[in-house]
Amino acid sequence: MERKWWTLVAVLVATFMLLLDITVVNVALPAIRADLGASFTDLQWVFDAYALTLAALVLTAGSLADRLGRRRVFAVGLAVFSLASLLCAVAPNPTFLNLARALQGVGGAAMFAVSLALVAQEFAAGRERGTAMGMYGATIGVAVAIGPLVGGALTDWLGWESIFYVNVPIGLLTLAATYAKVRESRDPNATRVDWAGVATFSLSLFLLVLALVRGNAEGWGSALIVVLFVGSALLMGAFVLVERRVPEPMLPLGLFARGAFTGVQLAAFAVSGSLFALFLYMTLYLQNYLGYSPFQAGLRYLPVTVLSFVVAPIAGIMLSRVQARYMLGVGLGAVGAGLLLMSGIDADSDWTTLLSGFLVAGAGVGLINPVIADVAVSVVPKQQSGMAAGINDTFRQVGIAVGIAVWGAVFVGRGAAEVRDLTAGTAAAEGSRPRELVEAASSGSLEQAVAAFPPPARAAVTAAAREGFLAGFNDVLTLGALLSFAGAVLALWLVREDEIERERPERPEVAAG
């Protein structure tokens, strides 16, 4: 088998492992909560600890890969991710688990930053690269398709720890194949790493997410939350100044002058911040509200995941025939329409209320994933492909991290307001109790929370908490749809085909004379 195919296989297996880990964690969250005694905030951090470190370091990993060697950084990422997965599996408490998830993000940053660059260096722009990106998109679809089922089965039969143990042998095998078959490459013009940019960007993002996660509990006008928001804004301003002044910035701001570059980053942010970030809350609805087991919840994710898997390779073929902006616009529009179709849930709804939305959103995701992957590395010179892939993955992970935090704040805030209205004049409406009841309904501990109330009031408090859950869930679905629609409009406006590197047909030679 040719080297380029070995490279593609290594990248696809690593990508599969990374995405499988994300999707299997979704359905394991209630089991993790029950076993480790995790709170609603802890469950948010299971995702955000991973997404934050990945988003904060993926640009640095891309820069290091361009300098030290893309295969080397990819291999280090595989090793770190496998070790961190083992640590996740043996975690004795939520704090240890979330720290291990942060370490997973470090390994994931190295792998994500280099994966598309490794493919781009082996496959020529145009039809050949479109085929490879179609396979990349199909791999994403497979991982998403079987992830909830695999995660549900492993959690039900072997315990939630097994979803992390499974990464270890896969990671070691992929590591061996990488060293044996993948070609080393680097940017000969690369110089130093922008550590000042790394520090300011990472701290700014961390403070922003921390403020969003803690806002409802501390109070949005409290000194702590105000300081966190102000600190985040100041650090982001410092980051922009650093990037304008350093000779080798981790995020060259001049790239954003190119509409296609900006458009594809916003598209990646929109789909990650909408549908992918909302998977957490869909899982809480399926398992903690409707009462499905992890495996049963995984089965109900099949419509969205199978459509994504089926459409992705078709989108890869379409890349050489249809303008990228139209595919991005239609795909993001479909995701937004799917989220709107899922909203409007009431106390009598079953999971089938989500079905039509799952189908439409799944088709949209399958359409846009290969396009984002291709355009992300096709709008910059080939020697900058590592950095370009890192920037795109940063926008993806920032979308997930910020999305989970924002939707969590809206979800709990809206739900608490609903509980307070429904229980006005009772003990359940006092102080922080409405928020605590919504969080208990979300994390599967509502029965224990309601036990603190007198027996005659428990039924009414339970009903109010569940109504609060639905009010918050419906709101975040609607807002997620609006974010996706905004991404569609921006992609249609900004992405232009003449800014994307495409395969040019050879011109016939003209005979002399």
PLY file of the C-alpha trace (Angstrom):
ply
format ascii 1.0
element vertex 513
property float x
property float y
property float z
element edge 512
property int vertex1
property int vertex2
end_header
0.00 0.00 0.00
1.31 3.47 -0.89
2.60 5.73 1.85
-0.17 8.27 1.33
-2.77 5.63 2.14
-0.89 4.57 5.27
-0.85 8.22 6.30
-4.57 8.53 5.69
-5.27 5.35 7.67
-3.20 6.59 10.64
-4.99 9.94 10.61
-8.42 8.33 10.28
-7.81 5.88 13.13
-6.55 8.68 15.39
-9.50 10.89 14.44
-11.87 8.00 15.02
-10.41 7.43 18.48
-10.66 11.10 19.42
-14.24 11.51 18.24
-15.36 8.16 19.59
-14.08 9.25 22.99
-16.18 12.42 22.82
-19.38 10.67 21.74
-19.08 7.76 24.15
-18.56 10.18 27.04
-21.93 11.75 26.22
-23.97 8.71 27.16
-21.70 7.78 30.11
-22.21 11.06 31.96
-25.12 9.92 34.18
-23.14 6.81 35.20
-20.10 8.98 35.96
-22.28 11.25 38.08
-23.73 8.35 40.04
-20.38 6.63 40.61
-18.23 9.68 41.42
-20.92 11.89 42.97
-20.50 14.56 40.29
-22.58 17.74 40.20
-24.09 19.43 37.14
-21.05 21.72 36.99
-18.73 18.70 37.19
-20.52 17.20 34.18
-19.97 20.39 32.21
-16.28 20.29 33.05
-15.95 16.70 31.80
-16.34 18.26 28.34
-14.95 21.73 28.94
-11.71 20.60 30.61
-10.94 18.64 27.45
-12.15 21.29 25.00
-10.38 24.15 26.79
-6.92 22.60 26.78
-7.37 21.42 23.21
-8.52 24.85 22.04
-5.79 26.63 23.99
-2.94 24.45 22.73
-3.89 23.32 19.24
-2.39 26.42 17.62
0.84 25.94 19.53
0.85 22.27 18.57
0.45 23.25 14.92
3.34 25.70 15.19
5.52 23.13 16.93
4.63 20.57 14.26
5.69 22.93 11.48
9.01 23.41 13.28
9.81 20.09 14.96
8.12 17.74 12.51
4.47 16.88 11.98
4.88 13.14 12.41
6.80 13.65 15.67
4.15 15.92 17.19
1.37 13.63 16.00
3.08 10.66 17.67
3.61 12.56 20.94
-0.07 13.48 20.90
-1.06 9.84 20.49
1.11 8.84 23.44
-0.20 11.59 25.74
-3.81 10.94 24.77
-3.45 7.20 25.47
-1.86 7.83 28.88
-4.52 10.39 29.80
-7.26 7.92 28.80
-5.81 5.42 31.27
-5.83 8.08 34.00
-9.47 8.92 33.21
-10.39 5.26 33.64
-8.89 5.04 37.13
-10.19 8.44 38.34
-11.40 8.23 41.98
-13.33 11.54 41.97
-14.63 14.24 39.58
-11.63 16.53 40.08
-9.14 13.81 39.12
-11.27 12.88 36.12
-11.46 16.46 34.87
-7.70 16.96 35.29
-7.14 13.78 33.28
-9.57 15.06 30.66
-7.51 18.25 30.47
-4.42 16.12 29.82
-6.38 14.32 27.11
-6.93 17.73 25.56
-3.17 18.27 25.45
-2.72 15.05 23.47
-5.76 15.79 21.37
-4.37 19.22 20.49
-1.23 17.66 19.03
-3.23 15.12 17.03
-5.91 17.51 15.78
-3.40 20.17 14.81
-1.47 17.82 12.55
-4.04 15.38 11.17
-5.33 17.47 8.26
-1.84 18.74 7.46
-0.57 15.16 7.16
-3.38 14.39 4.71
-2.83 17.61 2.75
0.90 16.90 2.29
0.19 13.52 0.69
-2.89 14.27 -1.44
-2.92 16.85 -4.23
-5.52 19.63 -4.16
-8.69 18.87 -6.11
-10.38 15.53 -6.74
-7.77 13.41 -4.93
-7.80 15.53 -1.81
-11.60 15.74 -2.00
-11.74 11.94 -1.89
-9.43 11.86 1.13
-11.48 14.53 2.88
-14.63 12.61 2.08
-13.13 9.61 3.85
-12.15 11.89 6.72
-15.74 13.14 6.94
-17.05 9.57 6.73
-14.79 8.61 9.62
-16.27 11.43 11.65
-19.69 10.09 10.71
-18.83 6.52 11.74
-17.38 7.67 15.07
-20.45 9.76 15.75
-22.75 6.98 14.52
-21.42 4.15 16.65
-20.11 6.26 19.54
-23.36 6.47 21.50
-24.03 2.75 20.91
-20.52 1.70 21.88
-20.52 4.04 24.85
-23.94 2.83 25.96
-23.01 -0.83 25.63
-19.68 -0.44 27.41
-21.22 1.65 30.20
-24.12 -0.77 30.72
-22.04 -3.96 30.58
-18.52 -3.07 31.72
-18.84 0.29 33.48
-18.04 3.83 32.36
-14.31 3.26 32.92
-14.18 1.00 29.87
-14.92 3.91 27.51
-11.48 5.27 28.39
-9.63 1.95 28.59
-10.53 1.23 24.95
-8.35 4.14 23.79
-5.14 2.62 25.13
-4.65 -0.31 22.70
-5.96 1.72 19.75
-3.52 4.51 20.55
-0.53 2.19 20.86
-1.26 0.45 17.54
-1.69 3.77 15.74
1.54 5.04 17.29
3.44 2.03 15.90
1.94 2.55 12.42
2.81 6.26 12.51
6.50 5.65 13.13
6.64 2.83 10.60
4.74 4.34 7.66
4.14 8.11 7.94
6.58 10.54 6.31
8.10 13.32 8.39
7.59 16.90 7.18
8.04 20.44 8.50
8.00 24.05 7.40
11.62 24.99 6.57
10.85 28.67 7.17
9.35 28.19 10.64
11.16 29.83 13.54
10.06 30.23 17.15
6.90 29.49 19.14
4.66 32.38 20.22
4.55 31.61 23.95
3.15 35.05 24.86
0.24 34.40 22.50
-0.33 30.96 24.02
-0.43 32.38 27.57
-2.79 35.30 26.87
-5.17 33.26 24.68
-5.34 30.30 27.06
-5.97 32.39 30.17
-8.56 34.54 28.40
-10.52 31.51 27.25
-10.29 29.82 30.66
-11.57 32.90 32.51
-14.45 33.31 30.04
-15.65 29.72 30.41
-15.20 29.79 34.19
-17.35 32.93 34.39
-20.07 31.37 32.25
-20.09 28.12 34.22
-20.16 29.84 37.62
-22.41 32.79 36.72
-25.73 31.35 37.90
-24.31 30.12 41.21
-22.30 33.25 42.07
-24.67 35.83 40.57
-24.00 37.54 37.25
-23.36 40.88 38.93
-21.11 39.47 41.66
-17.56 40.75 42.01
-16.06 37.39 41.08
-17.98 37.03 37.80
-17.38 40.66 36.79
-13.65 40.27 37.46
-13.54 37.07 35.41
-15.27 38.68 32.42
-13.11 41.81 32.59
-9.96 39.74 32.98
-10.92 37.61 29.98
-11.56 40.70 27.84
-8.28 42.35 28.86
-6.28 39.20 28.15
-7.94 38.80 24.76
-7.02 42.39 23.98
-3.46 41.64 25.06
-3.48 38.58 22.81
-4.45 40.69 19.79
-1.66 43.17 20.57
0.86 40.35 20.94
-0.18 38.81 17.63
0.24 42.14 15.88
3.76 42.65 17.22
5.55 39.31 17.36
7.40 38.24 14.19
5.97 34.68 14.25
2.41 34.87 15.67
0.52 31.69 16.54
-2.55 33.28 14.92
-1.53 35.57 12.03
-4.36 38.10 12.08
-3.67 39.04 8.47
-5.16 35.70 7.39
-8.59 36.96 8.43
-8.43 39.54 5.66
-9.21 36.63 3.34
-12.96 36.05 3.41
-12.80 32.30 2.78
-10.41 31.82 5.70
-12.66 33.77 8.08
-15.81 32.11 6.76
-14.64 28.56 7.31
-13.54 29.36 10.89
-16.95 30.85 11.67
-18.66 27.83 10.10
-16.61 25.49 12.31
-17.47 27.57 15.38
-21.17 27.63 14.49
-21.66 23.89 14.05
-19.58 23.09 17.14
-21.23 25.73 19.30
-24.72 24.69 18.24
-25.33 20.98 17.61
-22.15 19.49 19.08
-22.31 21.55 22.28
-26.01 20.71 22.66
-25.39 16.95 22.56
-24.64 17.19 26.30
-28.11 18.54 27.04
-29.79 16.08 24.66
-28.13 13.26 26.58
-29.36 14.66 29.89
-32.87 14.82 28.42
-32.80 11.25 27.10
-31.29 9.66 30.20
-32.08 11.83 33.21
-35.46 13.18 32.09
-36.90 10.32 30.02
-35.07 7.64 31.98
-33.36 5.69 29.18
-30.27 3.61 29.89
-26.96 4.55 28.22
-27.43 1.90 25.52
-31.06 2.88 24.92
-30.01 6.53 24.60
-27.28 5.48 22.16
-29.85 3.73 19.98
-31.91 6.90 19.80
-28.94 8.87 18.50
-28.75 6.61 15.44
-30.90 8.80 13.14
-28.63 11.85 13.49
-25.43 9.83 13.29
-26.35 7.50 10.44
-27.43 10.41 8.23
-24.13 12.14 8.95
-22.24 8.98 7.97
-24.19 8.50 4.73
-23.97 12.11 3.55
-20.27 12.76 4.35
-18.71 10.73 1.48
-21.23 12.22 -0.96
-20.15 15.67 0.20
-16.52 14.70 -0.42
-17.35 13.87 -4.05
-19.31 17.12 -4.42
-16.33 19.21 -3.31
-14.88 19.36 -6.83
-18.26 20.20 -8.40
-20.16 22.50 -6.01
-18.91 25.74 -4.52
-17.91 25.38 -0.89
-20.01 28.32 0.31
-23.22 26.74 -0.96
-22.45 23.44 0.77
-21.60 25.25 4.00
-24.69 27.44 3.82
-27.06 24.56 3.12
-25.42 22.31 5.72
-25.51 24.88 8.51
-29.04 25.85 7.54
-30.05 22.18 7.87
-28.43 21.97 11.32
-30.35 25.06 12.41
-33.61 23.72 10.98
-33.02 20.40 12.75
-32.53 22.10 16.11
-35.74 24.10 15.63
-37.60 20.89 14.83
-36.34 19.39 18.10
-37.59 22.32 20.20
-41.12 22.67 21.54
-40.84 19.68 23.89
-43.45 19.38 26.65
-44.09 17.03 29.54
-45.98 14.56 27.32
-43.30 14.36 24.62
-41.30 11.22 23.94
-37.91 10.91 22.27
-39.63 10.76 18.87
-40.16 14.53 19.22
-36.46 14.79 18.41
-36.57 12.39 15.46
-37.26 14.76 12.55
-34.69 17.20 13.88
-32.12 14.42 14.26
-32.57 13.46 10.61
-32.29 16.99 9.21
-29.39 18.02 11.46
-27.54 14.75 10.77
-27.69 15.36 7.03
-26.44 18.91 7.57
-23.45 17.78 9.64
-22.54 15.16 7.05
-22.61 17.83 4.34
-20.41 20.40 6.05
-17.75 18.33 7.86
-15.74 17.39 4.71
-16.11 20.93 3.35
-14.74 22.54 6.51
-11.88 20.02 6.61
-10.95 20.68 2.97
-11.30 24.46 2.89
-9.45 24.87 6.21
-6.18 23.68 4.64
-6.85 24.90 1.09
-7.01 28.64 1.77
-3.36 28.99 2.86
-0.03 28.03 1.26
0.80 24.36 1.67
3.71 25.02 4.05
1.26 26.65 6.49
-1.19 23.74 6.47
-0.28 22.69 10.00
-1.03 26.13 11.35
-4.24 26.37 9.30
-5.50 23.03 10.59
-4.69 24.16 14.11
-6.61 27.41 13.71
-9.64 25.53 12.41
-9.55 23.03 15.25
-9.21 25.92 17.70
-12.44 27.42 16.41
-14.12 24.01 16.66
-13.06 23.46 20.25
-13.72 27.04 21.33
-17.22 26.56 19.87
-17.78 23.44 21.97
-16.26 24.86 25.18
-18.01 28.22 24.99
-21.21 26.63 23.66
-21.50 24.19 26.56
-20.84 27.00 29.05
-23.25 29.49 27.45
-26.03 26.97 26.97
-25.51 25.75 30.52
-25.90 29.29 31.85
-29.05 29.88 29.76
-30.41 26.41 30.54
-30.08 26.76 34.32
-31.07 30.43 34.41
-34.22 29.92 32.32
-35.09 26.72 34.17
-34.66 28.35 37.58
-36.92 31.23 36.54
-39.60 28.72 35.51
-39.32 26.84 38.82
-39.50 30.10 40.75
-42.70 31.10 38.90
-44.35 27.71 39.35
-43.53 27.48 43.07
-44.03 31.15 44.01
-44.85 31.59 47.69
-43.34 28.23 48.72
-39.96 27.19 50.10
-38.96 25.85 46.67
-38.89 29.41 45.28
-36.51 30.76 47.91
-32.88 31.68 47.37
-30.83 29.28 45.28
-33.32 26.43 45.50
-34.82 26.89 41.99
-31.35 26.66 40.44
-30.44 23.66 42.59
-33.64 21.87 41.58
-32.97 22.39 37.87
-29.40 21.16 38.27
-30.67 18.14 40.19
-33.16 17.35 37.42
-30.35 17.67 34.89
-27.83 15.50 36.72
-30.25 12.72 37.67
-30.39 13.50 41.39
-33.84 15.10 41.58
-35.25 12.46 43.96
-32.54 13.22 46.53
-33.03 17.00 46.16
-36.81 16.77 46.58
-36.42 14.60 49.69
-35.51 17.78 51.61
-39.09 19.09 51.20
-42.14 18.00 53.23
-43.88 14.93 51.73
-47.06 16.79 50.68
-45.01 19.25 48.59
-42.72 16.77 46.87
-44.92 15.97 43.88
-45.45 19.65 43.06
-41.74 20.45 43.47
-40.77 17.51 41.25
-43.20 18.63 38.54
-41.90 22.22 38.73
-38.27 21.07 38.47
-39.06 18.96 35.43
-40.92 21.86 33.81
-37.91 24.05 34.51
-35.67 21.49 32.81
-37.87 21.55 29.68
-38.07 25.35 29.62
-34.28 25.61 29.67
-33.82 22.80 27.16
-36.24 24.32 24.64
-34.55 27.70 24.93
-31.04 26.40 24.27
-32.26 24.38 21.28
-33.78 27.53 19.78
-30.71 29.64 20.47
-28.47 26.92 19.03
-30.55 27.02 15.85
-30.07 30.80 15.60
-26.29 30.37 15.96
-26.27 27.82 13.16
-28.35 30.06 10.89
-25.94 32.94 11.56
-23.05 30.68 10.58
-24.83 29.77 7.34
-25.32 33.43 6.38
-21.71 34.31 7.17
-20.36 31.33 5.20
-22.43 32.27 2.14
-21.21 35.84 2.37
-17.51 35.30 3.12
-16.40 32.10 1.42
-15.37 32.65 -2.21
-14.16 29.93 -4.53
-11.33 31.99 -6.05
-9.61 32.09 -2.64
-9.52 28.28 -2.36
-6.73 26.22 -3.91
-8.26 23.89 -6.46
-6.90 21.40 -8.95
-6.50 23.10 -12.32
-7.03 21.15 -15.54
-3.88 20.81 -17.63
-3.83 23.00 -20.73
-2.92 21.20 -23.96
0.42 22.18 -25.42
0.29 24.28 -28.57
2.47 22.98 -31.38
5.29 25.31 -32.40
5.28 26.82 -35.84
0 1
1 2
2 3
3 4
4 5
5 6
6 7
7 8
8 9
9 10
10 11
11 12
12 13
13 14
14 15
15 16
16 17
17 18
18 19
19 20
20 21
21 22
22 23
23 24
24 25
25 26
26 27
27 28
28 29
29 30
30 31
31 32
32 33
33 34
34 35
35 36
36 37
37 38
38 39
39 40
40 41
41 42
42 43
43 44
44 45
45 46
46 47
47 48
48 49
49 50
50 51
51 52
52 53
53 54
54 55
55 56
56 57
57 58
58 59
59 60
60 61
61 62
62 63
63 64
64 65
65 66
66 67
67 68
68 69
69 70
70 71
71 72
72 73
73 74
74 75
75 76
76 77
77 78
78 79
79 80
80 81
81 82
82 83
83 84
84 85
85 86
86 87
87 88
88 89
89 90
90 91
91 92
92 93
93 94
94 95
95 96
96 97
97 98
98 99
99 100
100 101
101 102
102 103
103 104
104 105
105 106
106 107
107 108
108 109
109 110
110 111
111 112
112 113
113 114
114 115
115 116
116 117
117 118
118 119
119 120
120 121
121 122
122 123
123 124
124 125
125 126
126 127
127 128
128 129
129 130
130 131
131 132
132 133
133 134
134 135
135 136
136 137
137 138
138 139
139 140
140 141
141 142
142 143
143 144
144 145
145 146
146 147
147 148
148 149
149 150
150 151
151 152
152 153
153 154
154 155
155 156
156 157
157 158
158 159
159 160
160 161
161 162
162 163
163 164
164 165
165 166
166 167
167 168
168 169
169 170
170 171
171 172
172 173
173 174
174 175
175 176
176 177
177 178
178 179
179 180
180 181
181 182
182 183
183 184
184 185
185 186
186 187
187 188
188 189
189 190
190 191
191 192
192 193
193 194
194 195
195 196
196 197
197 198
198 199
199 200
200 201
201 202
202 203
203 204
204 205
205 206
206 207
207 208
208 209
209 210
210 211
211 212
212 213
213 214
214 215
215 216
216 217
217 218
218 219
219 220
220 221
221 222
222 223
223 224
224 225
225 226
226 227
227 228
228 229
229 230
230 231
231 232
232 233
233 234
234 235
235 236
236 237
237 238
238 239
239 240
240 241
241 242
242 243
243 244
244 245
245 246
246 247
247 248
248 249
249 250
250 251
251 252
252 253
253 254
254 255
255 256
256 257
257 258
258 259
259 260
260 261
261 262
262 263
263 264
264 265
265 266
266 267
267 268
268 269
269 270
270 271
271 272
272 273
273 274
274 275
275 276
276 277
277 278
278 279
279 280
280 281
281 282
282 283
283 284
284 285
285 286
286 287
287 288
288 289
289 290
290 291
291 292
292 293
293 294
294 295
295 296
296 297
297 298
298 299
299 300
300 301
301 302
302 303
303 304
304 305
305 306
306 307
307 308
308 309
309 310
310 311
311 312
312 313
313 314
314 315
315 316
316 317
317 318
318 319
319 320
320 321
321 322
322 323
323 324
324 325
325 326
326 327
327 328
328 329
329 330
330 331
331 332
332 333
333 334
334 335
335 336
336 337
337 338
338 339
339 340
340 341
341 342
342 343
343 344
344 345
345 346
346 347
347 348
348 349
349 350
350 351
351 352
352 353
353 354
354 355
355 356
356 357
357 358
358 359
359 360
360 361
361 362
362 363
363 364
364 365
365 366
366 367
367 368
368 369
369 370
370 371
371 372
372 373
373 374
374 375
375 376
376 377
377 378
378 379
379 380
380 381
381 382
382 383
383 384
384 385
385 386
386 387
387 388
388 389
389 390
390 391
391 392
392 393
393 394
394 395
395 396
396 397
397 398
398 399
399 400
400 401
401 402
402 403
403 404
404 405
405 406
406 407
407 408
408 409
409 410
410 411
411 412
412 413
413 414
414 415
415 416
416 417
417 418
418 419
419 420
420 421
421 422
422 423
423 424
424 425
425 426
426 427
427 428
428 429
429 430
430 431
431 432
432 433
433 434
434 435
435 436
436 437
437 438
438 439
439 440
440 441
441 442
442 443
443 444
444 445
445 446
446 447
447 448
448 449
449 450
450 451
451 452
452 453
453 454
454 455
455 456
456 457
457 458
458 459
459 460
460 461
461 462
462 463
463 464
464 465
465 466
466 467
467 468
468 469
469 470
470 471
471 472
472 473
473 474
474 475
475 476
476 477
477 478
478 479
479 480
480 481
481 482
482 483
483 484
484 485
485 486
486 487
487 488
488 489
489 490
490 491
491 492
492 493
493 494
494 495
495 496
496 497
497 498
498 499
499 500
500 501
501 502
502 503
503 504
504 505
505 506
506 507
507 508
508 509
509 510
510 511
511 512
